[in-house]
Amino acid sequence: MTEVLDVVPKVIEHAAALLTRIRARNPRVHCVTNTVAQVLTANTLLAAGATPSVTTSPEEIGSFVASADNLLVNLGTLDRERREAIGSALDAVAGRLPWVLDPVFIDRSPSRLEFARTLVARRPAVIRLNAAELAALSGEAPSEDAARAFASRTGTVVALTGEVDIVTDGARLVSVHNGDELMSKVTAMGCAGSAFVASALAVEQDRWLGAAAAIMVFGLAGELAALRSDGPGSLAFNILDTLHGMTPEMVNEDAWAEA
């Protein structure tokens, strides 16, 4: 019982310190991501204090990943070049990096779902996905129990995002309430959040704690940015400014989670 009660304070503590740690380390995060996500993803990492790269060139992706501190694999634009780039990137990882998988739209395409399953078998540290994507991968209706069971079965951290975000490694689970509905109206917002999770894992060895802290900080950045936004267009800019200026005090004051 004490361990459960300690979960939320521990996540908030690590969330409050996360951006300071990223800014100090300036981790290099390579993102194999979709074409519409590249700009927002790169700018999110820069605003947080990380350094992004996004090449998918077969001649150079191995070198980029070999010198990176973490990797995001996003399936949004799953053309032939990116399929090959993902394979080369994961070969370069070779168990060295706690990489993040974002299985975008696997509920829409059987071939995409099958490819995602091969990637899950390569043991990502975190899978950041929505309810439809979890249902497709797990074969179960999306829920806390389904997320926990899938995390236990695959040995990965599941970050299930939605109205309430759930982060679990099968044993530990936290529900994060920060965020704003307007975030869902901006293309690639989830993709950028996945990249932010990858940057967090570059500075935090506890993968569950790093993912939970990143989900909390990114949700809070969206929540605070929405307060001064007139719509999705201004939110896309304001969330970058909010991440860039976020302090530990802001996290401690406004973070909201439950175990």
C-alpha positions in Angstrom: 0.0 0.0 0.0 2.8 2.4 0.8 4.4 1.8 -2.6 1.1 2.7 -4.3 0.7 5.8 -2.2 4.3 6.9 -3.2 3.7 6.6 -6.9 2.1 10.0 -7.6 4.6 12.1 -5.5 7.5 10.2 -7.1 6.1 10.9 -10.7 5.5 14.6 -9.8 9.0 14.9 -8.3 10.6 13.5 -11.5 8.3 15.5 -13.7 9.3 18.7 -12.0 13.0 18.0 -12.5 12.7 16.6 -16.0 13.2 19.7 -18.1 16.1 20.8 -16.0 17.8 17.4 -16.6 17.0 17.5 -20.4 18.4 21.0 -20.7 21.6 20.1 -18.9 22.1 16.9 -20.9 20.9 18.2 -24.3 20.2 14.6 -25.6 20.3 13.9 -29.3 17.0 12.2 -30.3 16.7 10.7 -33.8 13.1 10.6 -35.0 11.9 8.3 -37.8 8.5 10.0 -38.0 5.8 11.0 -40.5 6.2 13.9 -42.9 3.5 16.1 -41.3 5.1 15.6 -37.9 8.7 16.5 -38.5 8.5 20.3 -37.9 6.4 20.2 -34.7 8.4 17.2 -33.4 11.8 18.9 -34.0 10.6 22.2 -32.5 9.2 20.4 -29.4 12.5 18.7 -28.8 14.3 22.0 -29.2 11.9 23.8 -26.9 12.5 21.1 -24.3 16.3 21.4 -24.5 17.0 18.3 -26.7 18.6 18.1 -30.2 16.5 16.5 -32.9 17.4 14.8 -36.2 14.9 13.3 -38.7 16.8 11.8 -41.7 15.6 8.6 -43.2 18.3 8.4 -45.8 19.6 4.7 -46.0 23.1 6.0 -46.5 23.2 7.9 -43.2 20.5 6.9 -40.8 22.8 4.2 -39.2 25.4 6.9 -38.3 22.8 9.3 -37.0 21.3 6.7 -34.7 24.7 5.3 -33.6 25.5 8.8 -32.3 22.1 9.5 -30.8 21.0 9.3 -27.2 17.6 7.9 -28.1 15.3 6.9 -31.0 11.6 7.4 -31.8 10.0 5.1 -34.3 6.7 6.6 -35.6 4.6 4.7 -38.2 2.6 7.7 -39.5 4.0 7.8 -43.0 4.8 4.1 -43.5 6.3 4.3 -47.0 9.0 1.9 -48.3 11.8 4.3 -47.4 10.7 4.6 -43.8 10.1 0.8 -43.4 13.7 0.3 -44.5 14.9 3.2 -42.3 13.2 1.7 -39.3 15.0 -1.6 -39.8 18.4 0.2 -40.2 17.7 2.4 -37.2 16.9 -0.6 -34.9 19.9 -2.5 -36.2 22.0 0.5 -35.1 20.3 0.6 -31.7 21.3 -3.1 -31.1 19.9 -3.0 -27.5 21.8 0.2 -26.6 19.0 2.7 -26.5 15.6 2.6 -24.7 13.7 3.5 -27.9 10.1 4.5 -28.2 7.4 3.1 -30.6 4.4 5.2 -31.7 2.3 2.8 -33.8 0.2 5.4 -35.6 -3.0 4.2 -37.3 -2.3 0.4 -36.9 -6.1 0.1 -36.4 -6.6 1.2 -40.0 -4.3 -1.2 -41.9 -3.7 -4.9 -41.4 -0.2 -4.7 -43.0 0.7 -1.8 -40.7 -0.5 -3.7 -37.7 1.6 -6.7 -38.7 4.6 -4.6 -39.1 4.0 -3.0 -35.7 3.9 -6.5 -34.1 7.3 -7.2 -35.5 8.6 -4.0 -33.9 7.0 -4.9 -30.6 9.0 -8.1 -30.7 12.2 -6.0 -30.9 11.4 -4.7 -27.4 10.8 -1.0 -27.4 11.2 0.6 -24.0 7.9 2.5 -24.3 4.9 2.2 -26.6 3.0 5.5 -26.8 -0.4 4.9 -28.3 -4.2 5.7 -28.2 -7.1 3.5 -27.3 -7.8 2.2 -30.9 -4.1 1.3 -31.3 -4.0 -0.5 -28.0 -7.1 -2.5 -29.0 -5.5 -3.5 -32.3 -2.3 -4.6 -30.7 -3.6 -6.3 -27.7 -6.9 -7.8 -29.1 -8.7 -6.4 -26.0 -11.0 -3.5 -25.3 -8.8 -0.6 -24.2 -8.8 -0.2 -20.4 -6.4 0.1 -17.5 -6.4 -3.7 -17.1 -5.7 -4.2 -20.8 -2.8 -1.7 -20.8 -1.3 -3.4 -17.7 -1.7 -6.9 -19.2 -0.1 -5.8 -22.5 2.8 -4.2 -20.7 3.4 -7.3 -18.6 3.2 -9.6 -21.7 5.5 -7.6 -23.8 8.0 -6.3 -21.2 7.5 -2.7 -22.3 6.0 0.4 -20.7 2.6 1.3 -22.2 1.7 5.0 -22.3 -2.0 5.1 -23.3 -3.0 8.6 -24.0 -6.5 10.0 -24.1 -8.8 12.1 -21.9 -6.8 10.6 -19.0 -3.3 9.3 -19.8 -2.3 5.9 -18.3 1.3 4.9 -18.0 2.1 1.3 -16.8 4.9 -1.2 -16.8 2.5 -4.0 -15.7 3.3 -3.5 -12.0 3.2 0.2 -11.5 0.4 2.4 -13.0 -0.3 6.1 -12.9 -3.2 8.0 -14.4 -2.3 11.5 -15.5 -5.0 14.1 -15.8 -3.1 17.0 -17.3 -3.8 18.1 -20.9 -6.4 19.9 -22.9 -8.9 18.8 -25.5 -7.5 21.3 -27.9 -4.3 19.3 -28.2 -6.3 16.7 -30.2 -7.0 19.4 -32.9 -3.3 19.8 -33.8 -1.8 17.4 -36.3 1.2 15.6 -35.0 0.7 16.7 -31.4 0.8 13.0 -30.2 3.9 12.4 -32.4 5.7 15.3 -30.8 4.7 13.9 -27.3 6.2 10.6 -28.2 9.5 12.3 -29.2 9.4 14.1 -25.8 9.1 10.8 -24.1 12.2 9.6 -26.0 14.1 12.6 -24.8 13.1 11.8 -21.2 14.3 8.3 -21.4 17.7 9.6 -22.4 18.1 11.2 -18.9 16.1 8.7 -16.8 17.0 5.0 -16.4 13.7 4.0 -14.9 11.7 3.7 -18.1 8.3 3.8 -16.4 9.2 6.8 -14.3 10.7 8.7 -17.3 7.6 8.0 -19.5 5.2 9.0 -16.8 7.1 12.2 -16.0 7.2 13.1 -19.7 3.5 12.4 -20.3 2.7 14.6 -17.3 5.0 17.5 -18.4 3.8 17.4 -22.0 0.1 17.3 -20.9 0.7 20.2 -18.5 2.4 22.2 -21.3 -0.7 21.7 -23.4 -3.0 22.6 -20.6 -1.2 25.8 -19.7 -0.8 26.8 -23.4 -4.5 26.3 -24.0 -5.3 29.0 -21.4 -3.8 31.6 -23.7 -4.7 30.2 -27.1 -7.6 31.1 -29.3 -7.6 27.8 -31.1 -5.4 25.0 -32.4 -3.2 27.3 -34.5 -2.1 29.4 -31.6 -1.9 26.3 -29.3 0.7 24.8 -31.6 2.9 27.8 -31.1 2.1 28.4 -27.4 2.9 24.9 -26.4 6.5 25.4 -27.6 6.8 28.6 -25.6 5.3 26.9 -22.6 7.7 24.0 -22.7 10.6 26.4 -23.2 9.7 28.4 -20.2 8.3 25.7 -17.9 9.8 25.6 -14.4 9.8 23.0 -11.6 7.5 25.2 -9.6 4.9 25.2 -12.5 4.9 21.4 -12.4 4.6 21.1 -8.7 1.7 23.6 -8.6 -0.4 22.2 -11.5 0.4 18.5 -12.0 -2.6 16.2 -11.4 -2.3 12.4 -11.3 -3.7 9.4 -9.5 -2.3 5.9 -8.7 
